[in-house]
Amino acid sequence: MSEERTVLSATSLGEEAILKLLYEELRSSMTPGKKLQGLVAATITPMTPDGQINLSVIRKYVDYLVSEQNVKNVFVNGTTGEGLSLNIQERKQLAEEWMRQGKDKLDHVIIHVGALSLPESQELARHAAAIGASGIAAIAPFFFKPTNKDELTAFLQKVASEAPAVPFYYYHIPPLTGVKIRVEELLDGIKERIPTFQGVKFSDTDLLDLAQCINKNEREQFSFLYGVDEYIQLFGPKNQSDVASLCKARPCVSTEVSVSHWGISQLCHQTRFWCCAD
């Protein structure tokens, strides 16, 4: 492509359209349409000693997860990654680097785009879509909190609509947000409001709510990522399987748990239960 054509493209298409073109190849390398299954690492954000994000580490991070932990799915800029402590540009750079380094290695890169500011969350959602993310997720706003299902659904819908072709996950973490609207209630009719709704990262200890969500939504084929690593670590192998049987969820395990925990890979294969730790 000539320099003149490049300038013309940049002028006529705009930044987000250019990003979309550049990352189409990356997205196609991550097995489009493949069902989310197996372990999901809630990634940390590597930092330099002076507090800058250290993008140079992510290539080795990806290789370590894939080669040594058999993890091919990641959840970026979540609680473990301290996404809400980063600025918009840093979150975009991290998302882009995970997409770049995950090419031909990772099956799914889910980008957390939640923010206190709705416009910022929408901007991050558009960016994630432009770079070809496998999915996006958002927490509930936690300063001026939604007080009922309709308010929360309206917020999530405004975020998800900015990425109309990308699977959307609600990130339910009431210990940090203080938003205790039951997920079972939230899911009632949610596909009508958010057509791209794909599931929930469920980081709460209310296993009854989780089990009811799964039992009532089997036909929707939602994905439920259980995110309380303490519940997995505190139980022995036998009880872990019992928890898995109760909830029938798919856990997404954080890096530190998947690295140190004794039987998580075997547990995942035997029970199809997977967890996402924060």
SVG drawing of the C-alpha trace seen along z (x, -y; Angstrom):
<svg xmlns="http://www.w3.org/2000/svg" viewBox="-38 -13 50 50">
<polyline fill="none" stroke="black" stroke-width="0.4" points="0.0,0.0 1.4,-3.4 2.0,-6.2 -0.7,-8.3 -3.2,-5.4 -2.4,-4.9 -3.0,-8.6 -6.3,-8.5 -7.4,-5.4 -6.6,-6.9 -8.5,-10.1 -11.6,-8.4 -12.0,-5.5 -11.1,-6.9 -9.0,-5.4 -11.4,-2.7 -12.1,-1.5 -8.4,-1.2 -7.9,0.7 -10.6,3.1 -8.9,3.8 -5.6,4.3 -6.9,6.7 -9.2,8.8 -6.4,11.2 -5.7,11.5 -9.3,12.3 -9.5,14.9 -6.5,16.6 -8.4,17.1 -10.8,19.8 -13.8,17.6 -17.1,19.1 -15.3,21.7 -17.2,22.3 -15.6,20.8 -14.4,23.8 -11.5,24.9 -9.5,22.7 -9.7,18.9 -6.9,16.9 -7.8,13.6 -4.5,11.9 -2.4,9.6 -1.1,6.3 2.7,6.4 4.3,3.1 7.7,1.5 9.3,0.3 8.1,-3.2 4.5,-2.2 4.2,-2.0 2.6,0.9 5.2,3.4 3.9,4.6 7.1,6.5 6.2,9.2 3.0,10.2 4.5,12.4 6.3,14.5 3.1,14.5 1.1,15.9 3.7,18.6 3.7,19.6 -0.1,19.9 -0.3,21.9 2.8,24.1 3.0,24.7 -0.6,24.3 -2.6,25.4 -4.6,22.2 -5.9,20.8 -8.4,18.2 -7.8,15.0 -9.9,12.3 -8.0,9.0 -8.3,5.8 -10.5,7.3 -10.1,7.2 -6.8,9.2 -5.5,6.9 -6.5,3.8 -8.2,2.5 -10.2,-0.2 -6.9,-1.6 -5.6,-2.2 -6.4,-5.0 -8.2,-4.5 -5.1,-4.5 -3.3,-1.9 -6.4,0.4 -6.4,0.1 -2.7,0.8 -3.0,3.9 -6.0,5.2 -4.1,4.7 -1.0,6.4 -2.9,9.4 -4.6,9.7 -1.3,9.3 0.6,11.8 -2.3,14.2 -2.4,14.7 -2.4,18.4 -1.9,19.3 -5.1,18.2 -8.6,19.3 -10.4,16.4 -9.4,13.0 -12.2,11.4 -11.7,7.8 -13.2,6.2 -14.5,2.8 -16.4,1.8 -15.9,-1.7 -17.7,-4.2 -18.1,-6.5 -20.6,-5.1 -19.0,-7.0 -15.6,-5.5 -17.0,-2.0 -18.6,-2.5 -15.4,-3.7 -13.6,-0.7 -16.3,1.6 -15.9,0.0 -12.1,0.4 -12.4,4.1 -14.7,4.7 -12.3,2.9 -9.3,5.0 -11.3,8.3 -11.8,9.3 -13.5,12.6 -15.8,11.1 -16.3,8.1 -17.5,7.9 -18.6,5.1 -19.2,4.8 -22.1,2.8 -21.4,-0.9 -20.5,-1.0 -20.5,-4.6 -24.0,-5.6 -25.3,-2.1 -28.3,-0.7 -31.0,0.2 -33.0,2.7 -32.8,5.1 -34.1,2.6 -31.5,-0.1 -28.6,2.4 -29.9,3.9 -30.2,0.5 -26.5,-0.3 -25.3,3.0 -27.3,2.6 -25.8,-0.8 -22.3,0.8 -23.0,3.9 -24.7,2.1 -21.4,0.3 -20.0,3.8 -23.1,5.3 -21.2,8.3 -19.2,9.2 -20.4,11.6 -21.1,9.8 -20.7,11.0 -22.0,9.4 -19.2,9.3 -21.0,10.0 -18.8,9.2 -21.0,7.7 -18.2,7.9 -16.5,5.1 -19.4,3.3 -22.0,3.5 -24.6,4.2 -26.4,7.3 -29.1,7.7 -29.5,11.4 -28.2,12.7 -31.2,15.1 -33.5,12.1 -31.2,10.2 -31.2,13.0 -35.0,13.1 -35.6,11.8 -32.1,10.3 -31.6,11.6 -34.4,9.4 -32.6,6.4 -29.0,7.5 -29.0,9.8 -25.2,10.4 -25.5,11.5 -23.4,14.6 -23.1,15.2 -21.8,14.2 -18.5,14.0 -20.0,14.9 -17.7,13.7 -19.9,14.2 -20.4,16.8 -24.1,17.2 -24.0,20.6 -27.8,20.9 -28.1,17.9 -25.6,19.4 -27.2,22.9 -30.7,21.3 -29.2,19.2 -27.8,22.3 -30.9,24.5 -33.2,21.9 -31.2,20.9 -30.0,24.2 -31.8,23.6 -30.1,20.3 -26.7,22.0 -25.2,19.2 -21.6,19.5 -21.1,19.1 -17.6,18.4 -17.2,19.0 -14.8,16.5 -14.2,17.1 -10.9,18.9 -11.1,19.3 -14.1,21.7 -12.0,23.9 -8.8,23.7 -10.5,24.4 -12.3,27.6 -10.4,30.9 -10.7,32.7 -13.8,34.6 -15.7,31.5 -14.5,29.6 -16.3,32.1 -19.4,31.8 -19.4,28.0 -19.0,28.5 -21.9,31.0 -24.1,28.5 -23.5,25.6 -22.5,27.1 -20.5,24.0 -17.4,23.4 -14.7,22.0 -12.0,19.5 -8.9,19.8 -6.6,17.0 -3.0,17.3 -1.8,17.8 -4.4,20.5 -3.9,22.4 -0.1,22.3 -0.2,23.6 -3.4,25.5 -3.1,29.3 -5.9,30.8 -7.5,28.0 -6.8,29.2 -7.9,32.7 -11.0,31.4 -11.9,29.3 -11.7,32.2 -13.6,34.6 -16.4,32.3 -16.5,29.6 -16.6,27.1 -14.3,24.1 -13.7,21.0 -12.5,17.5 -10.6,16.2 -9.9,12.6"/>
</svg>
